[in-house]
């Protein structure tokens, strides 16, 4: 006898009108007379396909068509006297929101044995060795769901295109060609050039297929024309057949007249003959949010079954998800590029090479997805061969933090150019932070190193203290008053002056190096001190470790869970300038000063064994001192420094900086700086709080 089918019953807790809540469609299968149990086909619990507005919804898997109706294959799927093909238990667990689909529905490849007779699912018998088509809606739904998940895993452009290829070959097609617009438009950009498609990726059936359950061997196809299809570039002419197909947005079979006319333009002359005839190729435009950004060509070998009309819907879903993913990947790539460029321009491109000190630096973002932050470092040359060392940290690691950091760094450079004391620089930075906003907080450490005096002056604004690595290998955390962070307002900053012996290394860093969720800041500082001491032991007590290698060793102390914040690191090796390489004098601002300056410079050069430079040095010293005497009211300073170059510095109490100008033939003056500019290796003028310093450098001979 034939069992009566049960009625549809919505699941508990699911609104019947909600398309997302699938109904449990339970029905029994008609059995031949004498059968004991009903026969169930795997995958009968798949979700029904929803129809678009104005269309007739397709019959769900497991339902019985009306009497006398036929399937898309033209055969009667419901002969008289038979019940539904698939059955499902009439009861379901009350806490189940939707039926769990059976992981089945991937079509078999040539040579694979079908696990279930295809004639049971389709009513047709397939010849041995042929793949089982996705005839059921559940098969297509499961495939589209798995494919879109694989495409959605990609974050950048290549990952998304690869996900499309790997998801469709060989499950949906034997080969695929993906064309993308070149260049790809970003966001709301309107391309002004012609539409050019570039072949981004091709894929064919590989030696083995990667499935979620494991590795499934696939027979290697014979060499065919599928591997030779496609050209590198294709320019879409306005009004052409390819342009019309792309404008239509919907996938089409290539046996249609429009698609057949578009293939030569896409694949090149003769390429259309390599495409299998019949409905074995689908051309699907890739449309982003506002425009067509490419096309995908799905191909099946002539010995494979042809695509069905429902496969056009599958291709449309794959093309839509891929195009939207590509759109987002391009936008993400642009944002990442902007973030990288912003961070790169905010930090110094190269460090200066001031006299008597060597520098090295490192910067690490908080994460790959947060490439900008508020940490910065800087090294600013100052008058008198001094150098300002700066490291700071603005709260957060976002675009806003980076923008504030850039403003504070620019302010610090301007204040350093005025040669203000470190505590005054921090005071003005605090005022600038308050002008930027009430919640603009930052920490900063500002230090000035004098290579002649071998001293360093440090002021701190709530920043972790620096660590000094001595030549003998002893690492010391410097005792610097912590101060309040920048942006608090109404606080004073205190500066301390410390010894900076030759061969010592000063390490300035941000809190991301020493503080994380796994350790507090003082534990991290102690670990940093021990790391520096251990690294110094490797090179011995008389040789400091190489500066670049030292920075790498410091960053190696970071564990997997220690990257909670971006990190800025600045290391300074103090070489200093020996007293025997410095000559310093005071000159009264009188007419005899230039002549006396020439004699003093000649004696110093003779003592250093550099008599061959006397003529050039005496000429330039005379010109610079003469210019200072003309305007100065207080004693003039003259200093010569012998390092890898010869440097001369002349200071006076006049803040106006000299400017290079072209003197006329009738002018009696104005040619001093012209001579300095022609003969000196470098020259410049720096304004001080008490006047200015004019300096020039000459190569040693």
N, C-alpha and C positions, 0 to 999 in steps of 0.2 A: 504494500500500500504506500501511497505518497503522503509524506508529512505536510501539514499545513504551514506555510511560512509565517513567521512572526512579524509584528508591525514595528516600524521605526520608533525608537524611544530615545529622546534626548538624554544626554548624560546629566547627572546631578550637578547643580551649580553652574550650568552653562546656559546662557540665553539662547533659545532656539533661533532667534533672528540674527544672532551674531555669526557672521561668516567664518570667524576664526574658530568657533567651537564646533568641531566636527560631530556629526550624528553617528551613533553606532547603528549601522544598517545590518541587522542580523536576519538572515534567512536560511532556510534549509535547502539542500540540494536534492533534486529528484533522483531517486535511486531505481535501478531496475528491480523488477519484481523479485523478492527474495533476498534483497540486500539487507544486511544486519545494521550497518552503521552508515551515516551519510559521509560522502567524500568531501574533504576541505582542501582548497587550493591555497598555498602560502601567498601572503600579500593581499588577502582579500580585505584587510582593514585599512586600506589606503584612503586618504582624504579625497572627497569628490572634487572635481575641477569646477571652479566657479566661472560662470559665463559673464561676458561683458554686457553692458546695457544694450538692449535691443536684439540680443542673440538668444537662441535656444540653448539652455545649458545641456552639455553632453551627459549621457547616461553614466552614472557612477558605477565604479567597479563593484560587482556583487549584486546589482539590481537587474530585474528582468525586463527586457524591452517589451513593448506592446506586441500583441500577436500580429504577425504578418509583416513586421518591420525588418529591415535588413541593416547590417553593419556597413562600415565604410568599405569593407572588402567586397560588398555585394552579395554576401552569403547570409542565409537566414540563421541567426545565432539562437533562435528560440523555436526549434521544431515543435510541432504539436505533440503534446503529451509529456514534455520535459519541463523541469522547474529551473530555478536560477542556477547559474553555473557555479558560483562561489557561495559558500555558507559561512556563518559565523555564529558562535554561541549567542543565545538570546539574552543572556544575562551578562552584566559587566560589573566590575567592582565599583562601589559607589564613590570612592575617592579618586577614580580615574577621570581625568579631564578630557583626554582624547585617546583613541586607540593607538597603540604602538605599532608602527609599520614594520613588517618583516623585512630585514635587509636583503631584498631580492629584487631583481629587475634589471641588472646590468646585462646587456645582450652578450651572448656567447660569441666568441671569435671563431674563425674557421678552424676546424680540427678539434674543437672542444666538444665534449659530450654533453648534451642537455641534461640537466638534473630533473627536469619535469617535462613530460611530453608537450611540445608546443601545440599539438592539436587539441589538448585539453583547454588551453587558454584562448586559442584563436579560431578553433574549428577548422583549421587548414593544416595540411601535412606538408612539412618542409623536407627537402632533400637532405641527406646526411652531409655534414660538414658546413652547412650554411648557418649563419648566426641567427639567433632568435630575435625578431624585431621587438621594439617596445610598443606592443599593441595596446596594452592596458594603460589607463590614465594613471594608475598607481605607479607603474614603471617610470613614466615620464616625470611625475611629480617627485619621486625619490631621486631620480637623476638630476633634475633641475635644482633640487634642494642641496644635494651634495656638491654639485658644480658651483653654485653661487657661494656656498660656504668656502670652497677652495679659492675662488676668485677673491672673496672678501678678506682672506688672510693676508693678501699682499698689501704692503704699505707704499712701496714706490712703484714706478711705472713698469720696470722690468718684472717685478714679482707678480703684478696683476696680469700682464700679458702671458707670462709663463703659466700662471694658474689657469687661464683660459685654455691654453694649449694642452696642458696636462689633464684638465678635466674633460676635454672633448675627444682626445685621441688616446686610445682607440674605442672608447665607450660609445661615442656618438658618431665619429667619423674616422676615416683612415688617415686623413691629412688635413691640415689647416694652414691657411696663410693669413696673417694679420697685417694689415696696412694701417698706418697712422699718419695723421697730418704732420707735415714738416714745414715750419715749426708748429708745435702744438700751441694753440691759443691758451692764455691764462685768464681765468675769471671772465670779466666783461670786456676783455680786449677784442677789438675788431680787426681781424687780419686785413691788410691792405694789398697783399700780393696775391698771386693766383693760388688756387687750391692744388697743392702738391701732396701726393701720398707716397710715403716711403715704406718699403717692406720691412717691418719691424722684426718679425719672427715667423719661422715656418717650423712645422713639426709633423712627423710621420709616425707610424706604428713603430715603437722601439723594440729592442730585443726582449724586454720584460716590462711588465706593467706594474706600477706601484699602487697597490690597493690598501685600504685601511686594515684589512684582515691579514695582509702579508704580500708576498710576491707571487704573481700568477704568470707563468710563462706564456708567451704569445708567439705563434709561428712567425718567422721572418718572411715578409712578402718578397716576391720576386722583384727585381729591378723593373721599374716601369716609368712611364712618363710623368708620374706625380712628383718625382724629385727634381724635375727640371722646370716646373711651372713658376712663373713670377719673375718680374724685373725689379730692380732696386728702386727706381723712381718712376712715378706716374703723374703727369700733370693733367688735371681734369679740366677740359675745355668747357667754357660756359655753353649750355645748350646741347651738349653731347649726350649720347645714350647713357654713359656712366654717370654724368651729372643728374640725369633724370632718375636713375635708379637710386642714387644716394639721396636725392631730394624726397623720394617716396618713403624713406625711413624703414618700411617693412621689408623683411627678408623675402627673397623670391628664388624660385628654381631657375637654374641657368638654362633650362630648355625653353623658357619663355622668350619671345622675340626681343624684348627690351634688354634682358640680361645677356642673351647671346650676342647682341650688338655691343654691349658694354664690355665684354670680356677682352676683345683685342686691345682696347684702350687701357685696361687694368693690367693685363698680363703681357702685353707686347704683341707684336705681330707674330702670328703662329701659335701663341700661347693658348688660344681658345680650343685648338685641336687636341691639346693634351688633357682637356677637361672631359671626364666620362660623359657619354651621352645619356639622355633620359634624365630622370629626376634623381641623379646621383651627385649633385652639387647644389649648394645653397649659397647665395651671395647676400650677406647681411650687413647693412650699413651700421656703423657704430655712431650713435648720436648721444652727445653729452647733454648738458642742461639747455644749451641754446643753439648748438650747431652740430653738423656732422664732423666728427673728428677722425673718421677712418672707416675701414670696411674689413669684414672677415669672410673668408671663402672656405666653406666646409666641403670636403670631397670624400666620396666613397669609391672604392675600386669597382671595376665592372663586374667582378665575380661576387660582390656583396649585394645584398638586397637594396633596393632603391629607397630613398627617403619617402616618407608619407606626408600627406598634408598637415597632420598634427605636428610633424617635426619642424615645420615653419614656426610654430608657437615656441617650441623649445629653443630654436635659434634666436628668436626675438628676445626671449628672456636672457639668454647668455649674452647677446649683444648689448642689451640695455644695462645689465649689471656691470659688464666690463667697461662700457663707456662711462658710466657714472663713477666707477672706481678710478678710471684713468683721469677723469676730470679732477677728482679729489686728490689724486697723487700729484698731478701737475700743480695744483694749488699748494699742497703741502711742500712740494719741492721748492716753489717760489718763496714760501714763508721761511723754509730752512735756509735758503740762499740769503734772504734778507737778514735773517738772524746772524748768520756767519759773517756777512759783510759788516753789519753793525758792530758786532763784537770785535772784529778785526780792526776796524777804524777807531774804535774806542781805546784799544790798547796800542802801545808803541809798536810800530812795524819792526824796527831794529833798535837796539840799545846803543847809546853813545859810547865812545871810547875815551873817557876823560883821563887826564894824566894821573898816574899813581893809584888807579883802582881798576879792577877787572870785574865785569858784570855778567850774570847769567840769569835767566828767568824761565818760568813755566806757567802755563795757564791750562786748567782742566775744567770744562763745564760740569754742571751737576749731573747731567745725563744726556743721552743722545737726543732726547726729545726736548730738552731745555738747554739750548746751546748759548743762550745769553744770560748774563747775570750782572750783579752789581760789584764784583771784585775787580780791582785794577791795581796796577803797579806802574811806576815811572821812575826814570833817572834823568835828572835835569842838570846840565852843566851850569856852574855858577862862576862869577868872577874870582880870580885868584886861584884857579885850578881846582876849586872845590866842586863838589857834586852833591845835589840833593837826592836822597833816596826816599821814595814815597810808596806806601802800600795802603789801600783802603778797601772797605767793604760796605756797600749799600745794602740795606735789608731787601731780601727777595732775590729771585733770579728770573726776571721777566723783562719784557721790552721797556717797561716803565723804569725798572731798576737800572737797566743799561743806559737809558737816556739821562737819568739823574747822575749816574756815575760819570758820564761824559761831561756833563756841566761842571761837576766838582773837580774832575781832572783838569779841565781847561782853566778853571779858577786857580787851582794849585800851581799850574804852570805860569800863569800871569803873576801871581804873588811871588813865586820863586824868582821871576825875572826882576822884581823890585828888590831882591836880596833882603827880604824881611827875615827876622829871627823865626825859628820854628814855631814858637808859641804864638806869635802874631799871625803866622800863616793859618794855624788851626782856628784862631779866633775869627778871622775873616771867612774861612770855610764854614764855620758855624753860622755866621750871619747869612751867608749865601744859601745854606740849606733851609734856614727859616724863611727866606724870601721865596723859595721854591714851593713851600707848603708846610703845614703844621706837622704832618706825619712823615716828613723826609728825614729819616735817621740813617746815620752811617758812622762807622768807626774808621780811624785813620791814624797812621804813624808816620811822622815826618822827621827825617834825620839829615844832617848836613855833615859831610866828611871833609876835613881839611888835610890834604896829603902832606903839606909842609909842616904843620904843627902836630901831625899824627893824633888828632883829636876828632871826636865826633859829638855833635850836639843833637839830642833827641827830645822830641815832644810827642806825647801820646794822647789820643782822644778815644778812650774806651777800647783800644785794640789789644790783642794778645802781645805780650812782650817779645822782643827779638831775642835771638840766641846767638852768642858769639863763640865761635870755634877758634881756640888759640892754636898757635903753631905746634905746640907740644902734644896736642890731641885732647886737651881739656875743653869741654863744652860748658858754657856758662849762660844761664838765663839772666839777662841784664835787668837790674832793678830800676825800672822806669815808672814814675807816677802814672797810674792808669788813666786818670782824667775821666771826664764825662763824654759820651758819644756826641758827634756833630749833629746839630739840630735841636739839642736840648735848650740851648740859649741861657744867657745869664750866668755862665760859669767861666772861670779862669783856667788857663792851661799853663803847666809848668814844664820848663825845659831843664835837662840835666846834661852836663858835659863830661864825657868819659874818654879814657885812653883808647886809642885804636892802633895797637902795635902792628908793625909790618908782618905780613904773613898770616894775619888773622882773617877770619871769614865771618861776615855778619849775614844772618839769615832773617829776612823779613817775610811774613806769610800771613794768610788770612785764616780765620777760624775753621774753615772747611778742612784744613790739613790736620788739625789736632782735636776736633770735636765732632761727635757723631752720636747716633742713638745708642751705640754700644759703649761709649766712654765719655767722660766729662772732659772739659777743656784742659784742666791741670794734669790729668792723667796723660792726655795726648801730648802736652808740652814736655812732660818727663820722658815719654817714649821718644819724642823727637830729639831731646838732648842725648839720650843714650844711643840713638841711631847715629847721630853725628860723631860722637866719641868713638863708637865702634868702627865707623868708616875711616876716621882719621888714623886708627891703629894699623890699618892695612898698608898705608904708605910710609909709616915710620914717623918718628918725632921731628925730623928735620925737613920733611917734605910734606906740604899740605896736599890733600887730595885734589885731583882735577875738578874744576868748578862745574863743568857740565855733568860729569859723572856723579858728583856730589848731589846735584839736583835730582838726577834719576834715582839715586839710592834713597833720597828722602821720600820721593813719591812711592817707592816700593813698600814703604811701611804701611800703606793703605791696604786694608782688608776688603773683602767683598761687600761688607755692610757699612763701610766707612765713607761712601760717596753720597752724602746727604746734601752737600752744598758745593758750589763751585770753589775752585782753589786758585789763588794767585801766589806765586812764589818768586822772590827776588833775592839773589845771593850776590854779595859784594866781597871780593878779595882785596884786602888793603895791602898795596905794595908801598905806598908812600913815596916821598921824595927825600933823599938824604940831604942833611944840612950842607954838605960840601957841594951840592949841585944847585944851591940857591944863593943868589947875590941880591941884597936889598939895601936901598938908600933912600934918604929924604933930601929933597932939593927945594931951596927957597924959590918962590916965583919971581925971579929977577932975570935980567938980560944975560947974565953969565951962566944961567942954568943949562942951556943946550950944550955949551962947550964942556962944562963939567960932566954932563951926562955922557958925552962921547968918550972922555978920558976914562971914566969909571967902567964903561962897557968894554973898552979896549983892554983894560987890566984884567977884567974877569975872563974874557976870551983867551988872553994869554995864559992865565992860570989853568984853564981847562984844555989848553992845547988846541984851540980853535982859531988861530990867528988868521987863517985864510978867509974867515967870515967877517973880519973886522970892518972892511969897507962897507959892505951892505948893511951890517948892523949899525954902524955909526951913522950912516945916512938916514936910516929909518928912525932910529932913536932921536936924532936931532929934530926931524920933522914933527914927530909926535910930541916931544917935550916943548918945542916952540909953540905949538898950538895950545898946550896946557898953560904955559906961562902967560899967554896973551889974555886969558880970562880968569885964571885962578887967583884967589886971595889968600889961600893957606898953603902950607908946604905940599909939594908934589912928591908922590911916591914913585920909585923906579925899581922894578924887580925883574931879574933874569932867572929863568929856570932851564936847567939842562936835563932833558930826558931823551926820548927818542927823537925829539925835535928841540930846537931852541925857541923858547917863548919869552917875549918881552911884554911887560905890563906897566902902563903909566896911568896913575890915578890922580884925580884932582877933585875939588869941591864944587864943580859946576855940573848941574844935572843935565843940561842940554847935550844931546848926542851929536857928534859931527856927522855930516852927510857928504857922501861923495858927489862932486859936481864937476862939470867940464868948465875949466877956467878959460876966459877969453884971452886973446893975444895981448890986450892992453892991461889986463889985471896983474897986479904985483904979487898977489898971493893966490891961495886956493889950489895949489898943486901938490901939497904935502900928502894928502890921502890918495891922490892919483898915483904918486910914487909907491906908497905903501901897497896899494892894490895891485900894482904891476910886479913888484919885487917879492912880496911876501907870499908864503904858501897859503895862509889863511889870515884873516884879520876880522876884527869886530869891535863893538863898543857895547858896554853893559851899564845900565843905570843902577846906582846904589842908593841906599837911604841917605848917604852923606855926600853924594856926587856921582861920579862915573869912573869907569876904567876902560881905556882903549888898549887893545892888545893885538899882537901879530905874532905869527910863527914862521920860522925858516927851517928848511930841511938841513940837517947836519951834513957836512961834507968831509 
